[in-house]
Every structure is written in structure tokens, then in C-alpha cells.
């Protein structure tokens, strides 16, 4: 048995034990996945689907960068928040450190989305 095969088999044997039951069924949705979904459901060409996804993501990104809130009905709101300067601590050493002011992106799910998540309703695939 080669080292690669042994390592792969060992990783495959350990991985399910390391993940929680919810994590085993999760996947990451990428731009390509979104473009493929548009292609299948709407019938645009693959190129047009990819361009549409890029345009929507670009518009959302630009609005956030301008400091605007982006509210998607029945989904949620993207907000840009400013955090002030504060003193924090290194949890390992306890040494104080200054945390500089910064802006953070926050997503707040709508009450409809929270209900879907908490009631276990699956999204269409």
C-alpha cells in the first residue's frame, strides 16, 4: 500500500468522526454553482448565467462599499458597521493590545429565513 493511499484511507476514516452530523451534509455554494442554477432554472446560456451572477454580486458589493445597506426581501440584510478602537487581550498571554477601529460586514437574516432555518425546511436544490 502506498503512503498516499494509506493517508487517504486514514483521512477518510477519521473525517466523519471529526464532523458534527450537520456538517456532513453541508456544502459551499460557489459562483459557479449559482451560475449553473441560473442556467438550469432560467435557461440562459452558461455565459449569460455567469455574467448575471457576477453582475448581481458586483452590485451588492458596490452598494456595501458605498456604505449602503443591502436588503433582500425574505432573505436578509447586509450591513456595514464601524467598530471603534478598543483594548483587547491576547487570550494566551494576557498581554493587552490596542485593536484599531475598523469596518465589518454583518449579515442579519430576515425573520422568514430564520424561521426556515429553525424549522428545518430545506432549500430546493
C-alpha positions as CSV (number, residue, x, y, z in Angstrom):
1,X,0.0,0.0,0.0
2,X,1.4,3.4,-1.0
3,X,1.8,6.2,1.5
4,X,-0.8,8.3,-0.4
5,X,-3.3,5.5,-0.3
6,X,-2.8,4.9,3.4
7,X,-3.0,8.6,4.2
8,X,-6.2,9.0,2.1
9,X,-7.8,5.9,3.7
10,X,-6.8,7.2,7.2
11,X,-8.3,10.7,6.5
12,X,-11.5,9.1,5.1
13,X,-11.8,7.0,8.2
14,X,-11.2,9.9,10.6
15,X,-13.1,12.7,8.8
16,X,-16.7,11.6,9.6
17,X,-15.8,11.3,13.3
18,X,-14.5,14.9,13.4
19,X,-17.5,16.4,11.8
20,X,-20.8,17.1,13.5
21,X,-23.9,15.5,12.0
22,X,-25.0,18.8,10.4
23,X,-21.5,19.4,8.9
24,X,-21.6,16.1,7.0
25,X,-24.3,17.3,4.6
26,X,-23.2,20.9,4.1
27,X,-21.5,22.2,1.0
28,X,-20.2,25.6,0.0
29,X,-22.2,27.3,-2.7
30,X,-19.9,29.0,-5.2
31,X,-20.4,31.5,-8.0
32,X,-20.1,28.6,-10.4
33,X,-22.9,26.8,-8.5
34,X,-25.1,29.9,-8.7
35,X,-24.4,30.3,-12.4
36,X,-25.3,26.6,-13.0
37,X,-28.5,27.0,-11.1
38,X,-29.5,30.1,-13.2
39,X,-28.6,28.1,-16.4
40,X,-30.8,25.2,-15.4
41,X,-33.8,27.1,-14.0
42,X,-34.0,30.1,-16.2
43,X,-32.5,28.8,-19.4
44,X,-29.9,31.5,-20.1
45,X,-26.7,30.3,-21.7
46,X,-23.9,29.3,-19.4
47,X,-22.0,32.5,-20.3
48,X,-25.1,34.7,-19.7
49,X,-25.8,32.9,-16.4
50,X,-22.3,33.5,-15.2
51,X,-22.4,37.2,-16.3
52,X,-25.8,37.6,-14.5
53,X,-24.4,36.2,-11.2
54,X,-21.3,38.4,-11.5
55,X,-23.4,41.5,-12.1
56,X,-25.6,40.8,-9.1
57,X,-22.7,40.1,-6.8
58,X,-20.9,43.2,-8.2
59,X,-24.0,45.4,-7.5
60,X,-24.3,44.1,-3.9
61,X,-20.6,44.6,-3.3
62,X,-20.6,48.1,-4.7
63,X,-23.6,49.1,-2.6
64,X,-21.9,47.8,0.6
65,X,-18.6,49.6,-0.3
66,X,-20.7,52.8,-0.6
67,X,-21.9,52.3,2.9
68,X,-25.4,51.3,1.9
69,X,-27.4,48.5,3.5
70,X,-28.5,45.8,1.1
71,X,-31.9,44.3,2.0
72,X,-33.0,41.2,0.1
73,X,-36.6,40.5,1.0
74,X,-37.3,37.1,2.6
75,X,-33.5,36.6,2.8
76,X,-31.7,39.2,4.9
77,X,-29.8,42.4,5.1
78,X,-26.1,43.1,4.7
79,X,-24.9,46.0,6.9
80,X,-21.5,47.7,7.2
81,X,-20.8,48.6,10.8
82,X,-18.0,50.7,12.2
83,X,-16.2,49.4,15.3
84,X,-14.4,51.8,17.5
85,X,-10.9,51.4,18.8
86,X,-10.6,49.3,22.0
87,X,-8.2,47.5,24.2
88,X,-8.2,43.7,23.9
89,X,-6.2,40.9,25.4
90,X,-4.1,38.1,24.0
91,X,-6.0,35.1,25.5
92,X,-2.9,33.1,25.6
93,X,-0.5,35.5,27.3
94,X,-3.0,38.1,28.8
95,X,-1.0,41.0,27.3
96,X,-3.1,44.0,26.4
97,X,-3.2,45.1,22.8
98,X,-4.8,48.0,21.0
99,X,-7.4,47.0,18.5
100,X,-7.7,49.6,15.8
101,X,-11.0,51.0,14.5
102,X,-12.4,49.1,11.5
103,X,-15.4,48.4,9.5
104,X,-17.1,45.0,9.5
105,X,-19.7,43.4,7.3
106,X,-22.7,42.0,9.1
107,X,-25.4,39.8,7.7
108,X,-28.8,39.7,9.5
109,X,-31.1,37.0,8.4
110,X,-34.8,38.0,7.8
111,X,-37.4,36.6,10.2
112,X,-38.6,34.4,7.3
113,X,-35.1,33.0,6.7
114,X,-34.6,32.4,10.5
115,X,-37.9,30.5,10.5
116,X,-36.8,28.4,7.6
117,X,-33.5,27.6,9.3
118,X,-35.0,26.8,12.7
119,X,-37.9,24.8,11.4
120,X,-35.6,22.6,9.3
121,X,-37.0,23.5,5.9
122,X,-34.6,22.5,3.2
123,X,-33.8,24.8,0.3
124,X,-34.5,23.5,-3.2
125,X,-31.5,22.0,-4.9
